[in-house]
Amino acid sequence: MATQSLLTKILLQEDLNFLLTNRIPRHMATRFIGWFSKIEQPLVRDLSMAIWRAFSDLDLSEAKQATFKSMHDCFIRELRPGARPIDPDPKVVVSPSDAIVGAAGAIAGTELYQIKGFPYQLHDLLCDPALETQYRDGHFVTLRLKSSMYHRFHAPHDCTVSQVDYIAGDTWNVNPIALQRVAKLFCKNERAVLQSSLASGHMITLVPVAAILVASLRLHCLDTLLTIDYSGPTRFSTNAAYRKGEEMGWFQHGSTIIVFAPRGFTLCDNIVEGA
C-alpha cells in the first residue's frame, strides 16, 4: 500500500501528469492500448488489471460477471441487475452514467465552461448552427468518467435519438489537470453528438467525448464502431427509441459525456460540481 500511495502521489504532480498523459503520440498510444487491452491471455490480463488497480480505485463488486477474458472485457463490464435503480418519476431526468460532475449550470448565450476560467462556445463543440440556437441560454452538465468507473451509458429519460453526428479530432486527456491547461479541449477531441427528443417535445443532446487511450465509442443505434480510424459517413439519421435507463452504448474505457437541455428545462438544479 505504501508503494501504491507513493506512485499515486508522484503521478498526481500536475506537470508530470500532464507530460505523461498528453506530451506523447496520443493517437499512437490510443491505438496501442486499444489492441493491447483486448489480448485474451491470462498472464497479460492479470498483470494489466493489477497495474490498473494500483493506480485507481477499481471496484468490481457490482459487476455482472466475476471473471473477464481481457482488460478490455473488464473496461466495458455490465453491472449486476439492480445495481443502479432508476428513478421512476417522469419529472426526473437521470444521469446517463456513473461520473463526477466537472461543470454544470446555465449557458450564457452560447458560452459555457469546461472548468472554471476556461470557456468555450456551443458552435465549437456541436458544429451545428441549429443546435447552437436550440441550446442558447440553456443548461448543461459535464460528466467525467474515471478509468475505474462503469463505462456504459444509458438514456436519461424516455427518448428517441433522431441523429448522430461524428466529429473526428484529437485525443487529449480530459482530466482536470488537462482541462486547466488546454483551451477548448472538448472542442478539439473526437466526439459524437446524439440528438434526442422526449415525449414532451423537449430536446436533450448527449455529447460523448473521447480521450487518450479511449477513442472508441459503441452506440446501439449504429451498426459501426466509431474510432479514431473511422473514415465513413459523419452524420447518421436514426429513429432509435429508448426507455429511461435503457443502455445506449459504451466507451471502450472512460471519458466524458456532456448533457444539454434547452432554456426553460430544469436539468441541474440539485447537483454540484465535484459530486
VEXNU-259167 format. One record per residue (C-alpha): x, y, z; residue number from 1; residue in three letters. Coordinates in steps of 0.5 Angstrom, whole numbers, plus 500, padded with zeros to 3 digits. Example, Ala and Ser with C-alpha at 12.3 -4.5 7.8 and 13.67 -1.06 7.14 Angstrom:
2
r X: 525&Y: 491&Z: 516&pos: 1&code: Ala;
r X: 527&Y: 498&Z: 514&pos: 2&code: Ser;
END
This chain:
275
r X: 500&Y: 500&Z: 500&pos: 1&code: Met;
r X: 506&Y: 505&Z: 502&pos: 2&code: Ala;
r X: 509&Y: 504&Z: 495&pos: 3&code: Thr;
r X: 502&Y: 505&Z: 491&pos: 4&code: Gln;
r X: 501&Y: 511&Z: 495&pos: 5&code: Ser;
r X: 508&Y: 514&Z: 493&pos: 6&code: Leu;
r X: 507&Y: 512&Z: 486&pos: 7&code: Leu;
r X: 500&Y: 516&Z: 486&pos: 8&code: Thr;
r X: 503&Y: 522&Z: 489&pos: 9&code: Lys;
r X: 508&Y: 522&Z: 484&pos: 10&code: Ile;
r X: 503&Y: 522&Z: 478&pos: 11&code: Leu;
r X: 499&Y: 527&Z: 482&pos: 12&code: Leu;
r X: 504&Y: 532&Z: 481&pos: 13&code: Gln;
r X: 501&Y: 537&Z: 475&pos: 14&code: Glu;
r X: 507&Y: 538&Z: 471&pos: 15&code: Asp;
r X: 509&Y: 530&Z: 471&pos: 16&code: Leu;
r X: 502&Y: 528&Z: 470&pos: 17&code: Asn;
r X: 500&Y: 533&Z: 464&pos: 18&code: Phe;
r X: 507&Y: 531&Z: 461&pos: 19&code: Leu;
r X: 506&Y: 523&Z: 461&pos: 20&code: Leu;
r X: 499&Y: 524&Z: 459&pos: 21&code: Thr;
r X: 499&Y: 529&Z: 454&pos: 22&code: Asn;
r X: 506&Y: 530&Z: 451&pos: 23&code: Arg;
r X: 506&Y: 523&Z: 448&pos: 24&code: Ile;
r X: 504&Y: 521&Z: 441&pos: 25&code: Pro;
r X: 497&Y: 521&Z: 443&pos: 26&code: Arg;
r X: 494&Y: 517&Z: 437&pos: 27&code: His;
r X: 499&Y: 512&Z: 437&pos: 28&code: Met;
r X: 498&Y: 511&Z: 445&pos: 29&code: Ala;
r X: 491&Y: 510&Z: 444&pos: 30&code: Thr;
r X: 491&Y: 505&Z: 438&pos: 31&code: Arg;
r X: 497&Y: 501&Z: 442&pos: 32&code: Phe;
r X: 492&Y: 501&Z: 448&pos: 33&code: Ile;
r X: 486&Y: 499&Z: 444&pos: 34&code: Gly;
r X: 490&Y: 493&Z: 441&pos: 35&code: Trp;
r X: 494&Y: 491&Z: 448&pos: 36&code: Phe;
r X: 487&Y: 491&Z: 452&pos: 37&code: Ser;
r X: 484&Y: 486&Z: 448&pos: 38&code: Lys;
r X: 489&Y: 481&Z: 449&pos: 39&code: Ile;
r X: 486&Y: 475&Z: 452&pos: 40&code: Glu;
r X: 492&Y: 472&Z: 455&pos: 41&code: Gln;
r X: 491&Y: 470&Z: 463&pos: 42&code: Pro;
r X: 498&Y: 473&Z: 465&pos: 43&code: Leu;
r X: 497&Y: 479&Z: 460&pos: 44&code: Val;
r X: 490&Y: 480&Z: 463&pos: 45&code: Arg;
r X: 492&Y: 479&Z: 470&pos: 46&code: Asp;
r X: 498&Y: 484&Z: 470&pos: 47&code: Leu;
r X: 495&Y: 489&Z: 466&pos: 48&code: Ser;
r X: 489&Y: 489&Z: 471&pos: 49&code: Met;
r X: 494&Y: 489&Z: 477&pos: 50&code: Ala;
r X: 497&Y: 495&Z: 475&pos: 51&code: Ile;
r X: 490&Y: 499&Z: 473&pos: 52&code: Trp;
r X: 488&Y: 497&Z: 481&pos: 53&code: Arg;
r X: 495&Y: 500&Z: 483&pos: 54&code: Ala;
r X: 493&Y: 507&Z: 480&pos: 55&code: Phe;
r X: 486&Y: 507&Z: 481&pos: 56&code: Ser;
r X: 480&Y: 505&Z: 486&pos: 57&code: Asp;
r X: 477&Y: 500&Z: 481&pos: 58&code: Leu;
r X: 472&Y: 496&Z: 485&pos: 59&code: Asp;
r X: 469&Y: 490&Z: 481&pos: 60&code: Leu;
r X: 464&Y: 488&Z: 487&pos: 61&code: Ser;
r X: 458&Y: 491&Z: 483&pos: 62&code: Glu;
r X: 460&Y: 488&Z: 476&pos: 63&code: Ala;
r X: 455&Y: 483&Z: 473&pos: 64&code: Lys;
r X: 461&Y: 477&Z: 472&pos: 65&code: Gln;
r X: 466&Y: 475&Z: 476&pos: 66&code: Ala;
r X: 472&Y: 474&Z: 471&pos: 67&code: Thr;
r X: 474&Y: 477&Z: 465&pos: 68&code: Phe;
r X: 477&Y: 475&Z: 459&pos: 69&code: Lys;
r X: 482&Y: 481&Z: 458&pos: 70&code: Ser;
r X: 483&Y: 488&Z: 461&pos: 71&code: Met;
r X: 478&Y: 491&Z: 455&pos: 72&code: His;
r X: 473&Y: 486&Z: 458&pos: 73&code: Asp;
r X: 473&Y: 489&Z: 464&pos: 74&code: Cys;
r X: 473&Y: 496&Z: 462&pos: 75&code: Phe;
r X: 466&Y: 495&Z: 458&pos: 76&code: Ile;
r X: 463&Y: 491&Z: 464&pos: 77&code: Arg;
r X: 456&Y: 491&Z: 465&pos: 78&code: Glu;
r X: 453&Y: 492&Z: 472&pos: 79&code: Leu;
r X: 449&Y: 486&Z: 476&pos: 80&code: Arg;
r X: 442&Y: 487&Z: 476&pos: 81&code: Pro;
r X: 439&Y: 492&Z: 481&pos: 82&code: Gly;
r X: 446&Y: 496&Z: 482&pos: 83&code: Ala;
r X: 443&Y: 502&Z: 479&pos: 84&code: Arg;
r X: 436&Y: 503&Z: 481&pos: 85&code: Pro;
r X: 433&Y: 509&Z: 476&pos: 86&code: Ile;
r X: 428&Y: 514&Z: 479&pos: 87&code: Asp;
r X: 421&Y: 512&Z: 476&pos: 88&code: Pro;
r X: 419&Y: 520&Z: 477&pos: 89&code: Asp;
r X: 417&Y: 522&Z: 470&pos: 90&code: Pro;
r X: 419&Y: 529&Z: 472&pos: 91&code: Lys;
r X: 426&Y: 527&Z: 474&pos: 92&code: Val;
r X: 432&Y: 527&Z: 468&pos: 93&code: Val;
r X: 437&Y: 522&Z: 471&pos: 94&code: Val;
r X: 445&Y: 522&Z: 470&pos: 95&code: Ser;
r X: 446&Y: 518&Z: 464&pos: 96&code: Pro;
r X: 453&Y: 515&Z: 467&pos: 97&code: Ser;
r X: 457&Y: 514&Z: 473&pos: 98&code: Asp;
r X: 461&Y: 520&Z: 474&pos: 99&code: Ala;
r X: 464&Y: 526&Z: 477&pos: 100&code: Ile;
r X: 461&Y: 533&Z: 476&pos: 101&code: Val;
r X: 466&Y: 537&Z: 472&pos: 102&code: Gly;
r X: 462&Y: 543&Z: 471&pos: 103&code: Ala;
r X: 454&Y: 545&Z: 471&pos: 104&code: Ala;
r X: 450&Y: 551&Z: 470&pos: 105&code: Gly;
r X: 447&Y: 556&Z: 465&pos: 106&code: Ala;
r X: 449&Y: 557&Z: 459&pos: 107&code: Ile;
r X: 451&Y: 565&Z: 458&pos: 108&code: Ala;
r X: 448&Y: 566&Z: 451&pos: 109&code: Gly;
r X: 453&Y: 561&Z: 447&pos: 110&code: Thr;
r X: 458&Y: 561&Z: 452&pos: 111&code: Glu;
r X: 460&Y: 555&Z: 458&pos: 112&code: Leu;
r X: 466&Y: 553&Z: 461&pos: 113&code: Tyr;
r X: 470&Y: 546&Z: 461&pos: 114&code: Gln;
r X: 473&Y: 548&Z: 468&pos: 115&code: Ile;
r X: 472&Y: 555&Z: 472&pos: 116&code: Lys;
r X: 476&Y: 560&Z: 468&pos: 117&code: Gly;
r X: 476&Y: 556&Z: 461&pos: 118&code: Phe;
r X: 470&Y: 558&Z: 457&pos: 119&code: Pro;
r X: 468&Y: 555&Z: 450&pos: 120&code: Tyr;
r X: 463&Y: 556&Z: 445&pos: 121&code: Gln;
r X: 457&Y: 552&Z: 443&pos: 122&code: Leu;
r X: 459&Y: 552&Z: 436&pos: 123&code: His;
r X: 466&Y: 550&Z: 437&pos: 124&code: Asp;
r X: 463&Y: 544&Z: 441&pos: 125&code: Leu;
r X: 457&Y: 542&Z: 437&pos: 126&code: Leu;
r X: 459&Y: 544&Z: 430&pos: 127&code: Cys;
r X: 452&Y: 545&Z: 428&pos: 128&code: Asp;
r X: 448&Y: 552&Z: 428&pos: 129&code: Pro;
r X: 441&Y: 549&Z: 429&pos: 130&code: Ala;
r X: 444&Y: 546&Z: 435&pos: 131&code: Leu;
r X: 447&Y: 552&Z: 438&pos: 132&code: Glu;
r X: 441&Y: 556&Z: 437&pos: 133&code: Thr;
r X: 437&Y: 550&Z: 440&pos: 134&code: Gln;
r X: 441&Y: 551&Z: 447&pos: 135&code: Tyr;
r X: 443&Y: 558&Z: 447&pos: 136&code: Arg;
r X: 441&Y: 560&Z: 454&pos: 137&code: Asp;
r X: 440&Y: 553&Z: 456&pos: 138&code: Gly;
r X: 443&Y: 549&Z: 461&pos: 139&code: His;
r X: 449&Y: 544&Z: 461&pos: 140&code: Phe;
r X: 452&Y: 538&Z: 466&pos: 141&code: Val;
r X: 459&Y: 536&Z: 464&pos: 142&code: Thr;
r X: 460&Y: 529&Z: 467&pos: 143&code: Leu;
r X: 467&Y: 526&Z: 468&pos: 144&code: Arg;
r X: 468&Y: 518&Z: 468&pos: 145&code: Leu;
r X: 474&Y: 516&Z: 472&pos: 146&code: Lys;
r X: 478&Y: 510&Z: 469&pos: 147&code: Ser;
r X: 476&Y: 506&Z: 475&pos: 148&code: Ser;
r X: 468&Y: 507&Z: 473&pos: 149&code: Met;
r X: 463&Y: 503&Z: 470&pos: 150&code: Tyr;
r X: 463&Y: 506&Z: 463&pos: 151&code: His;
r X: 457&Y: 504&Z: 460&pos: 152&code: Arg;
r X: 452&Y: 510&Z: 459&pos: 153&code: Phe;
r X: 444&Y: 510&Z: 459&pos: 154&code: His;
r X: 438&Y: 514&Z: 457&pos: 155&code: Ala;
r X: 437&Y: 520&Z: 462&pos: 156&code: Pro;
r X: 429&Y: 520&Z: 460&pos: 157&code: His;
r X: 425&Y: 516&Z: 455&pos: 158&code: Asp;
r X: 427&Y: 519&Z: 449&pos: 159&code: Cys;
r X: 428&Y: 518&Z: 441&pos: 160&code: Thr;
r X: 435&Y: 519&Z: 438&pos: 161&code: Val;
r X: 434&Y: 522&Z: 431&pos: 162&code: Ser;
r X: 441&Y: 524&Z: 429&pos: 163&code: Gln;
r X: 448&Y: 522&Z: 431&pos: 164&code: Val;
r X: 454&Y: 527&Z: 428&pos: 165&code: Asp;
r X: 461&Y: 524&Z: 429&pos: 166&code: Tyr;
r X: 467&Y: 529&Z: 429&pos: 167&code: Ile;
r X: 474&Y: 527&Z: 429&pos: 168&code: Ala;
r X: 479&Y: 530&Z: 433&pos: 169&code: Gly;
r X: 485&Y: 529&Z: 438&pos: 170&code: Asp;
r X: 485&Y: 525&Z: 444&pos: 171&code: Thr;
r X: 488&Y: 530&Z: 450&pos: 172&code: Trp;
r X: 487&Y: 527&Z: 457&pos: 173&code: Asn;
r X: 480&Y: 530&Z: 460&pos: 174&code: Val;
r X: 482&Y: 530&Z: 467&pos: 175&code: Asn;
r X: 482&Y: 537&Z: 471&pos: 176&code: Pro;
r X: 490&Y: 538&Z: 470&pos: 177&code: Ile;
r X: 489&Y: 538&Z: 462&pos: 178&code: Ala;
r X: 482&Y: 542&Z: 463&pos: 179&code: Leu;
r X: 486&Y: 547&Z: 466&pos: 180&code: Gln;
r X: 491&Y: 548&Z: 461&pos: 181&code: Arg;
r X: 488&Y: 546&Z: 454&pos: 182&code: Val;
r X: 483&Y: 552&Z: 452&pos: 183&code: Ala;
r X: 477&Y: 549&Z: 449&pos: 184&code: Lys;
r X: 480&Y: 542&Z: 450&pos: 185&code: Leu;
r X: 473&Y: 538&Z: 449&pos: 186&code: Phe;
r X: 472&Y: 542&Z: 442&pos: 187&code: Cys;
r X: 479&Y: 539&Z: 440&pos: 188&code: Lys;
r X: 478&Y: 532&Z: 442&pos: 189&code: Asn;
r X: 474&Y: 527&Z: 438&pos: 190&code: Glu;
r X: 467&Y: 526&Z: 440&pos: 191&code: Arg;
r X: 460&Y: 525&Z: 438&pos: 192&code: Ala;
r X: 453&Y: 529&Z: 438&pos: 193&code: Val;
r X: 447&Y: 525&Z: 440&pos: 194&code: Leu;
r X: 441&Y: 529&Z: 439&pos: 195&code: Gln;
r X: 434&Y: 526&Z: 442&pos: 196&code: Ser;
r X: 427&Y: 528&Z: 443&pos: 197&code: Ser;
r X: 423&Y: 527&Z: 449&pos: 198&code: Leu;
r X: 415&Y: 526&Z: 449&pos: 199&code: Ala;
r X: 414&Y: 533&Z: 452&pos: 200&code: Ser;
r X: 417&Y: 535&Z: 446&pos: 201&code: Gly;
r X: 424&Y: 538&Z: 449&pos: 202&code: His;
r X: 430&Y: 536&Z: 446&pos: 203&code: Met;
r X: 436&Y: 533&Z: 450&pos: 204&code: Ile;
r X: 443&Y: 532&Z: 447&pos: 205&code: Thr;
r X: 449&Y: 528&Z: 449&pos: 206&code: Leu;
r X: 456&Y: 529&Z: 447&pos: 207&code: Val;
r X: 461&Y: 523&Z: 449&pos: 208&code: Pro;
r X: 468&Y: 526&Z: 448&pos: 209&code: Val;
r X: 474&Y: 521&Z: 447&pos: 210&code: Ala;
r X: 480&Y: 522&Z: 451&pos: 211&code: Ala;
r X: 487&Y: 519&Z: 450&pos: 212&code: Ile;
r X: 487&Y: 511&Z: 450&pos: 213&code: Leu;
r X: 479&Y: 511&Z: 450&pos: 214&code: Val;
r X: 478&Y: 514&Z: 443&pos: 215&code: Ala;
r X: 473&Y: 509&Z: 441&pos: 216&code: Ser;
r X: 465&Y: 509&Z: 442&pos: 217&code: Leu;
r X: 460&Y: 504&Z: 441&pos: 218&code: Arg;
r X: 453&Y: 506&Z: 440&pos: 219&code: Leu;
r X: 447&Y: 501&Z: 440&pos: 220&code: His;
r X: 443&Y: 506&Z: 435&pos: 221&code: Cys;
r X: 449&Y: 505&Z: 430&pos: 222&code: Leu;
r X: 452&Y: 499&Z: 427&pos: 223&code: Asp;
r X: 459&Y: 501&Z: 426&pos: 224&code: Thr;
r X: 464&Y: 503&Z: 432&pos: 225&code: Leu;
r X: 467&Y: 510&Z: 432&pos: 226&code: Leu;
r X: 474&Y: 510&Z: 433&pos: 227&code: Thr;
r X: 480&Y: 515&Z: 431&pos: 228&code: Ile;
r X: 481&Y: 511&Z: 425&pos: 229&code: Asp;
r X: 474&Y: 511&Z: 423&pos: 230&code: Tyr;
r X: 473&Y: 514&Z: 416&pos: 231&code: Ser;
r X: 466&Y: 513&Z: 414&pos: 232&code: Gly;
r X: 460&Y: 518&Z: 414&pos: 233&code: Pro;
r X: 460&Y: 523&Z: 419&pos: 234&code: Thr;
r X: 452&Y: 524&Z: 420&pos: 235&code: Arg;
r X: 447&Y: 519&Z: 422&pos: 236&code: Phe;
r X: 440&Y: 519&Z: 421&pos: 237&code: Ser;
r X: 437&Y: 514&Z: 426&pos: 238&code: Thr;
r X: 430&Y: 513&Z: 430&pos: 239&code: Asn;
r X: 432&Y: 509&Z: 436&pos: 240&code: Ala;
r X: 427&Y: 509&Z: 442&pos: 241&code: Ala;
r X: 430&Y: 508&Z: 449&pos: 242&code: Tyr;
r X: 426&Y: 508&Z: 455&pos: 243&code: Arg;
r X: 429&Y: 512&Z: 461&pos: 244&code: Lys;
r X: 435&Y: 508&Z: 464&pos: 245&code: Gly;
r X: 436&Y: 503&Z: 458&pos: 246&code: Glu;
r X: 443&Y: 502&Z: 455&pos: 247&code: Glu;
r X: 445&Y: 507&Z: 450&pos: 248&code: Met;
r X: 452&Y: 505&Z: 449&pos: 249&code: Gly;
r X: 459&Y: 505&Z: 452&pos: 250&code: Trp;
r X: 466&Y: 508&Z: 452&pos: 251&code: Phe;
r X: 472&Y: 503&Z: 451&pos: 252&code: Gln;
r X: 475&Y: 506&Z: 457&pos: 253&code: His;
r X: 472&Y: 512&Z: 460&pos: 254&code: Gly;
r X: 472&Y: 519&Z: 458&pos: 255&code: Ser;
r X: 467&Y: 525&Z: 459&pos: 256&code: Thr;
r X: 459&Y: 526&Z: 457&pos: 257&code: Ile;
r X: 456&Y: 533&Z: 456&pos: 258&code: Ile;
r X: 449&Y: 533&Z: 457&pos: 259&code: Val;
r X: 445&Y: 539&Z: 454&pos: 260&code: Phe;
r X: 438&Y: 542&Z: 455&pos: 261&code: Ala;
r X: 434&Y: 548&Z: 452&pos: 262&code: Pro;
r X: 432&Y: 554&Z: 456&pos: 263&code: Arg;
r X: 426&Y: 553&Z: 461&pos: 264&code: Gly;
r X: 428&Y: 546&Z: 462&pos: 265&code: Phe;
r X: 431&Y: 544&Z: 469&pos: 266&code: Thr;
r X: 437&Y: 540&Z: 469&pos: 267&code: Leu;
r X: 442&Y: 541&Z: 474&pos: 268&code: Cys;
r X: 438&Y: 545&Z: 480&pos: 269&code: Asp;
r X: 440&Y: 539&Z: 485&pos: 270&code: Asn;
r X: 447&Y: 538&Z: 483&pos: 271&code: Ile;
r X: 454&Y: 541&Z: 485&pos: 272&code: Val;
r X: 461&Y: 541&Z: 482&pos: 273&code: Glu;
r X: 465&Y: 535&Z: 484&pos: 274&code: Gly;
r X: 459&Y: 531&Z: 486&pos: 275&code: Ala;
END
